[in-house]
């Protein structure tokens, strides 16, 4: 059969198995798990790989898995990715009553798409028309939920990074991968022009306690110091270039314990996002200077702990072109959009820094991502059509002698692995500004 006939065959196969595909997606929906604790989900993936007779690796970045199959003909190695983890959204109708984890971002459907893409592609009548190799990779901790738990794994030496794909890169899981594709759940079909990367910062302000009514002059108010840093940071906003898409946002997990005591400690957790590693670094340094200035103004002490980060996502036109054409085959009447910039972040950006990558969105959902109303609205679109999209993209890249895949893989990426790791490890810096020592 020719390529068009093979694509029709795959779509017909997945339509015939639609009931099984939808049931699998609904099963995954009902087992939401948090970062690096996705044990049941990982086991579920492993059973599917076993069913397909695929050789697999386990324990990658704690809970991740990878299964491989080779066509026996030379060509690029294509990775098809799916994400294991969920979010903490207590009011979601399918939230776990104990952990409050819920698939309010649709990772269950995208993971299911990877599994049924594997089921469709690994049959002999499909593989005989392809060249190169396929790797199906289930990755943990895209959402980085329960950060204290993840930090404990880092401190224990079980992890280097918070993000699952970041950790897998460090472990060498992607060392032999030439191309990477994955999909994400959404309300429409589109491919983004890029995503922001970020660095997560924990700012700790140390003052001096005192009686807030009797002698506040004897204390150093850590909350006031923090507010000073926040005011200075607000004043920096017009120094950020529009094209850098800078976003700075956070929350206060610790702001004192008693109303009548001058607080001697305050903690501000920030996420600093931007469109390039250089812009992230620029914005992060401006935050640090504001913290330093506030500590100096109050003659206090402040710490800056840069916990972890993700790289910006880079779009690759050749992969987006292939995906757009296949979307028109699967859903000819559905709108498809390109060039949407996402100021949010994903650790697929880390992969895109070193490997040509696709991160497309598929429809079939209603509500707003990361909230309690994000739900599957069309099971066939969410579970079946998404598997078709991945499978058809893979066919285009590996068809025949895999000429399209070879061309896509030849595109130069912004970094190699060594440069990537150097940049990521720079995110994890720490500083202390102790202005008490400079008081005259």
C-alpha positions as CSV (number, residue, x, y, z in Angstrom):
1,X,0.0,0.0,0.0
2,X,1.1,3.6,-0.5
3,X,1.4,6.1,2.3
4,X,-2.2,7.5,1.9
5,X,-3.6,4.0,2.0
6,X,-1.5,3.2,5.1
7,X,-2.8,6.3,6.9
8,X,-6.4,5.3,6.1
9,X,-5.7,1.8,7.3
10,X,-4.4,3.2,10.7
11,X,-7.4,5.5,11.1
12,X,-9.8,2.6,10.3
13,X,-7.9,0.4,12.8
14,X,-8.2,3.0,15.6
15,X,-11.9,3.5,14.8
16,X,-12.5,-0.2,15.1
17,X,-10.8,-0.1,18.5
18,X,-12.5,3.1,19.6
19,X,-14.4,1.5,22.4
20,X,-11.2,0.0,23.9
21,X,-9.3,3.3,23.4
22,X,-12.0,5.3,25.1
23,X,-12.3,2.8,28.0
24,X,-8.5,3.0,28.5
25,X,-8.6,6.8,28.6
26,X,-11.4,6.8,31.2
27,X,-9.5,4.3,33.3
28,X,-6.4,6.6,33.3
29,X,-8.7,9.6,34.2
30,X,-9.7,7.8,37.3
31,X,-6.1,7.1,38.6
32,X,-4.6,10.6,38.9
33,X,-1.2,10.7,40.7
34,X,1.3,13.4,41.6
35,X,4.9,13.9,40.5
36,X,7.2,11.0,41.0
37,X,4.5,9.0,42.6
38,X,2.7,7.9,39.4
39,X,3.1,4.2,40.3
40,X,-0.3,2.9,39.3
41,X,-0.2,4.9,36.1
42,X,3.3,3.7,35.3
43,X,2.2,0.1,35.9
44,X,-0.7,0.6,33.6
45,X,1.6,1.8,30.9
46,X,3.9,-1.2,31.5
47,X,1.1,-3.6,31.0
48,X,0.1,-2.1,27.7
49,X,3.8,-2.3,26.5
50,X,3.8,-5.9,27.6
51,X,0.6,-6.6,25.7
52,X,2.3,-5.2,22.6
53,X,5.4,-7.4,23.1
54,X,7.7,-4.3,23.4
55,X,11.0,-4.4,25.2
56,X,10.9,-1.8,27.9
57,X,13.0,0.1,30.4
58,X,11.6,1.0,33.9
59,X,12.5,3.2,36.7
60,X,13.5,6.1,34.4
61,X,13.4,9.3,36.5
62,X,11.7,7.2,39.2
63,X,8.5,6.3,37.5
64,X,9.1,6.8,33.8
65,X,9.1,4.0,31.2
66,X,10.4,3.6,27.7
67,X,9.6,0.9,25.1
68,X,11.4,0.5,21.8
69,X,10.8,-1.2,18.4
70,X,13.1,-1.2,15.4
71,X,12.0,-1.5,11.8
72,X,15.2,-3.2,10.8
73,X,15.9,-0.4,8.3
74,X,18.2,2.6,8.8
75,X,16.6,5.9,9.7
76,X,16.0,8.3,12.6
77,X,14.8,7.2,16.0
78,X,11.4,8.9,16.7
79,X,10.3,9.3,20.3
80,X,6.5,9.5,21.0
81,X,5.9,10.9,24.5
82,X,3.1,10.8,27.0
83,X,2.9,12.3,30.5
84,X,2.1,10.4,33.6
85,X,1.2,13.0,36.2
86,X,-1.8,15.0,37.4
87,X,-2.4,18.3,39.3
88,X,-3.7,19.1,42.8
89,X,-7.3,20.3,42.1
90,X,-9.4,19.2,45.1
91,X,-12.8,20.2,43.7
92,X,-12.4,18.4,40.4
93,X,-15.1,15.7,40.0
94,X,-12.4,13.0,39.4
95,X,-10.0,14.2,42.1
96,X,-8.4,11.6,44.4
97,X,-10.0,12.1,47.8
98,X,-6.7,11.6,49.6
99,X,-4.1,13.3,47.5
100,X,-6.5,15.8,45.7
101,X,-4.8,14.9,42.4
102,X,-6.9,15.3,39.3
103,X,-6.3,15.2,35.6
104,X,-7.3,18.8,35.2
105,X,-4.8,19.2,32.4
106,X,-5.7,16.2,30.4
107,X,-2.4,14.3,30.7
108,X,-4.4,11.1,30.9
109,X,-5.8,11.6,27.3
110,X,-2.4,12.5,25.9
111,X,-0.8,9.5,27.5
112,X,-3.6,7.3,26.2
113,X,-2.9,8.7,22.7
114,X,0.7,7.6,23.0
115,X,-0.4,4.1,24.1
116,X,-2.8,3.6,21.2
117,X,-0.4,5.2,18.7
118,X,2.0,2.4,19.8
119,X,-0.8,-0.2,19.4
120,X,-1.5,1.0,15.8
121,X,2.1,1.4,14.7
122,X,3.8,-1.7,16.1
123,X,1.8,-4.1,13.9
124,X,3.9,-5.9,11.2
125,X,1.7,-4.6,8.4
126,X,2.5,-1.0,9.4
127,X,6.2,-1.4,10.3
128,X,7.1,-3.0,7.0
129,X,6.5,0.3,5.3
130,X,8.6,2.4,7.8
131,X,12.3,2.9,8.4
132,X,14.2,3.8,11.5
133,X,13.0,3.2,15.1
134,X,10.2,4.1,17.5
135,X,10.5,4.8,21.2
136,X,7.4,5.2,23.3
137,X,8.3,7.2,26.5
138,X,6.1,7.9,29.5
139,X,7.5,10.8,31.4
140,X,6.7,11.8,35.0
141,X,6.4,15.2,36.8
142,X,5.6,17.7,34.1
143,X,3.5,19.6,36.6
144,X,6.1,19.4,39.5
145,X,3.3,19.1,42.1
146,X,4.2,18.6,45.8
147,X,7.5,20.4,45.5
148,X,8.7,19.7,49.1
149,X,8.5,15.9,48.2
150,X,10.4,16.5,45.0
151,X,13.0,18.6,46.9
152,X,13.4,15.7,49.3
153,X,14.2,13.4,46.4
154,X,16.8,15.9,45.1
155,X,18.4,16.2,48.5
156,X,18.6,12.4,48.8
157,X,20.4,12.3,45.5
158,X,17.6,10.4,43.8
159,X,17.0,13.2,41.3
160,X,18.8,16.1,39.8
161,X,15.9,18.1,38.5
162,X,12.2,18.6,39.4
163,X,10.8,18.1,35.8
164,X,10.5,14.6,34.5
165,X,11.8,15.3,31.0
166,X,14.7,17.3,32.5
167,X,15.7,14.4,34.7
168,X,15.4,12.0,31.8
169,X,17.7,14.1,29.7
170,X,20.2,14.1,32.5
171,X,19.9,10.3,32.8
172,X,20.6,9.8,29.1
173,X,17.1,8.6,28.1
174,X,17.1,10.9,25.1
175,X,20.7,10.4,24.1
176,X,19.8,8.3,21.0
177,X,16.6,10.1,20.1
178,X,16.6,12.1,16.8
179,X,13.0,13.5,16.9
180,X,10.3,13.8,19.6
181,X,6.6,14.3,19.3
182,X,3.8,14.6,21.8
183,X,0.3,16.0,22.1
184,X,-1.5,18.0,24.8
185,X,-5.2,18.1,25.6
186,X,-7.2,21.2,24.9
187,X,-10.3,22.8,23.5
188,X,-9.1,23.1,19.9
189,X,-6.5,21.9,17.5
190,X,-3.4,24.0,17.2
191,X,0.4,24.1,17.4
192,X,2.1,26.9,19.5
193,X,4.9,29.1,18.2
194,X,6.6,28.7,21.5
195,X,6.3,28.5,25.3
196,X,8.0,30.4,28.1
197,X,10.7,28.8,30.2
198,X,11.0,29.7,33.8
199,X,13.1,29.6,37.0
200,X,11.3,28.9,40.4
201,X,12.7,31.1,43.2
202,X,12.2,30.9,46.9
203,X,12.9,34.2,48.6
204,X,13.4,34.0,52.4
205,X,13.6,37.2,54.4
206,X,15.0,37.2,57.9
207,X,14.3,40.0,60.3
208,X,14.2,40.3,64.1
209,X,11.2,39.7,66.3
210,X,9.9,42.1,68.9
211,X,6.7,43.1,70.6
212,X,4.6,44.7,67.9
213,X,2.8,47.0,70.3
214,X,5.3,47.7,73.1
215,X,8.6,48.1,71.2
216,X,8.3,47.5,67.4
217,X,11.3,49.7,67.0
218,X,13.4,46.9,68.4
219,X,12.5,44.5,65.6
220,X,13.1,44.2,61.9
221,X,9.9,43.3,60.1
222,X,10.5,40.5,57.6
223,X,7.2,41.1,55.9
224,X,8.0,44.8,55.4
225,X,11.3,43.7,53.9
226,X,9.5,41.4,51.6
227,X,7.0,44.1,50.6
228,X,9.8,46.4,49.8
229,X,11.3,43.8,47.5
230,X,7.9,43.3,45.8
231,X,7.4,47.1,45.3
232,X,10.9,47.4,43.8
233,X,10.1,44.4,41.5
234,X,6.8,46.0,40.4
235,X,8.8,49.1,39.4
236,X,11.0,46.9,37.2
237,X,8.1,45.7,35.0
238,X,8.6,48.4,32.3
239,X,12.2,47.2,31.8
240,X,11.0,43.9,30.4
241,X,10.8,43.7,26.6
242,X,7.4,42.7,25.1
243,X,9.0,40.1,22.9
244,X,10.4,38.3,25.9
245,X,7.0,37.6,27.3
246,X,8.1,38.0,30.9
247,X,5.7,36.8,33.6
248,X,6.5,37.0,37.3
249,X,4.0,35.6,39.8
250,X,4.0,33.8,43.1
251,X,2.5,33.4,46.6
252,X,3.5,33.8,50.3
253,X,3.7,30.5,52.1
254,X,5.0,32.0,55.3
255,X,4.3,35.5,56.7
256,X,4.7,35.2,60.4
257,X,2.8,33.4,63.2
258,X,1.4,35.9,65.6
259,X,-0.4,39.2,65.2
260,X,1.4,40.9,68.1
261,X,4.9,39.9,67.2
262,X,7.1,41.6,64.6
263,X,7.6,38.8,62.1
264,X,11.2,37.7,61.9
265,X,10.7,35.5,58.8
266,X,8.8,35.7,55.6
267,X,8.9,33.5,52.5
268,X,7.9,34.5,49.0
269,X,7.8,31.8,46.3
270,X,8.1,33.2,42.7
271,X,8.0,31.8,39.2
272,X,9.9,33.9,36.7
273,X,9.0,33.1,33.1
274,X,10.3,34.3,29.8
275,X,10.8,33.4,26.2
276,X,14.5,32.6,26.1
277,X,17.2,31.5,28.6
278,X,18.8,35.0,28.3
279,X,15.5,36.7,29.2
280,X,14.9,34.3,32.1
281,X,18.3,35.1,33.4
282,X,17.8,38.8,33.0
283,X,14.5,38.9,34.9
284,X,15.8,36.5,37.6
285,X,18.8,38.8,38.3
286,X,16.5,41.8,38.6
287,X,14.5,39.9,41.2
288,X,17.7,39.2,43.1
289,X,18.8,42.9,43.0
290,X,15.4,43.9,44.4
291,X,15.8,41.4,47.2
292,X,19.3,42.7,48.0
293,X,18.1,46.3,48.0
294,X,15.2,45.5,50.4
295,X,17.6,43.6,52.8
296,X,19.9,46.6,52.7
297,X,17.0,49.1,53.4
298,X,16.0,47.2,56.5
299,X,19.4,46.1,57.6
300,X,18.2,42.5,57.4
301,X,19.2,39.2,55.8
302,X,17.6,37.6,52.7
303,X,18.2,34.4,50.9
304,X,17.5,33.6,47.2
305,X,17.2,29.9,46.4
306,X,16.6,29.1,42.7
307,X,15.0,25.8,42.9
308,X,14.6,24.5,39.4
309,X,13.4,25.6,35.9
310,X,12.2,24.6,32.5
311,X,13.6,25.8,29.2
312,X,11.4,27.6,26.6
313,X,9.8,25.5,23.9
314,X,11.1,26.0,20.4
315,X,8.7,25.3,17.5
316,X,10.0,23.4,14.4
317,X,8.2,24.3,11.2
318,X,8.8,21.0,9.4
319,X,7.1,19.1,12.2
320,X,4.3,21.6,12.5
321,X,3.7,21.4,8.7
322,X,3.4,17.6,8.9
323,X,1.0,17.8,11.9
324,X,-1.2,20.4,10.2
325,X,-1.6,18.3,7.1
326,X,-2.6,15.3,9.1
327,X,-5.0,17.3,11.2
328,X,-6.8,18.2,8.0
329,X,-7.0,14.5,7.1
330,X,-8.5,13.5,10.5
331,X,-10.7,16.5,11.0
332,X,-11.1,18.4,7.7
333,X,-13.8,20.7,9.0
334,X,-12.2,21.6,12.3
335,X,-10.3,24.9,12.6
336,X,-6.5,24.5,13.0
337,X,-4.3,27.4,14.2
338,X,-0.6,27.9,14.2
339,X,1.6,30.6,15.7
340,X,-0.1,30.9,19.1
341,X,2.5,31.8,21.7
342,X,2.0,30.2,25.1
343,X,3.4,32.3,28.1
344,X,2.9,29.2,30.2
345,X,5.6,26.5,30.4
346,X,6.2,22.8,29.8
347,X,9.3,20.6,30.2
348,X,8.8,19.6,26.6
349,X,10.6,22.8,26.1
350,X,13.7,21.2,27.6
351,X,13.5,18.4,25.0
352,X,13.0,21.0,22.2
353,X,16.2,22.7,23.2
354,X,18.3,19.7,22.2
355,X,16.0,17.6,19.8
356,X,13.6,18.8,17.1
357,X,10.2,18.4,18.8
358,X,6.5,18.8,18.2
359,X,4.0,19.8,21.0
360,X,0.6,20.0,19.4
361,X,-2.8,20.5,21.0
362,X,-6.0,18.5,20.3
363,X,-9.6,19.2,21.0
364,X,-12.3,17.2,22.8
365,X,-12.3,19.1,26.1
366,X,-14.4,21.8,27.8
367,X,-13.6,24.1,30.6
368,X,-10.4,25.8,31.6
369,X,-7.1,23.8,32.1
370,X,-5.9,23.5,35.7
371,X,-9.4,24.1,37.1
372,X,-12.2,21.9,38.4
373,X,-14.3,22.2,35.2
374,X,-11.7,20.8,32.7
375,X,-13.4,17.7,31.4
376,X,-13.6,15.5,28.3
377,X,-16.5,16.8,26.2
378,X,-16.1,14.5,23.2
379,X,-14.5,11.1,24.0
380,X,-13.8,10.2,20.4
381,X,-11.9,13.4,19.7
382,X,-10.1,13.3,23.1
383,X,-9.1,9.6,23.0
384,X,-9.3,8.2,19.4
385,X,-8.5,11.2,17.1
386,X,-5.5,12.1,19.3
387,X,-4.0,8.6,18.8
388,X,-4.6,9.0,15.0
389,X,-2.7,12.3,15.0
390,X,0.4,10.9,16.6
391,X,0.3,7.8,14.4
392,X,0.0,9.7,11.2
393,X,2.7,12.1,12.1
394,X,5.0,9.1,12.8
395,X,4.1,7.6,9.4
396,X,5.1,10.8,7.6
397,X,8.4,11.0,9.4
398,X,9.4,7.3,9.0
399,X,7.7,6.4,5.7
400,X,9.8,4.6,3.1
401,X,13.4,5.5,3.7
402,X,12.3,8.1,6.3
403,X,13.4,11.0,4.1
404,X,11.1,13.4,5.9
405,X,12.3,12.3,9.3
406,X,15.9,12.6,8.3
407,X,15.3,16.2,7.1
408,X,13.5,17.1,10.2
409,X,16.2,15.6,12.4
410,X,18.9,17.6,10.6
411,X,17.6,20.9,11.8
412,X,20.1,22.5,14.3
413,X,18.8,22.9,17.8
414,X,19.7,25.8,20.2
415,X,21.8,23.6,22.5
416,X,23.5,20.3,22.8
417,X,23.1,18.2,25.9
418,X,26.2,19.5,27.6
419,X,25.1,23.1,27.1
420,X,21.6,22.3,28.3
421,X,22.8,20.7,31.5
422,X,25.1,23.6,32.2
423,X,22.2,26.1,31.8
424,X,19.9,24.0,33.9
425,X,22.4,23.6,36.7
426,X,22.9,27.4,36.7
427,X,19.2,27.7,37.5
428,X,19.9,26.0,40.9
429,X,22.0,28.8,42.4
430,X,21.8,30.2,45.9
431,X,22.7,33.6,47.2
432,X,22.6,35.3,50.6
433,X,22.4,39.0,51.2
434,X,23.3,39.7,54.9
435,X,23.2,43.4,55.3
436,X,23.6,43.3,59.0
437,X,27.3,42.8,58.4
438,X,27.6,46.0,56.5
439,X,25.9,48.2,59.1
440,X,28.1,51.1,60.1
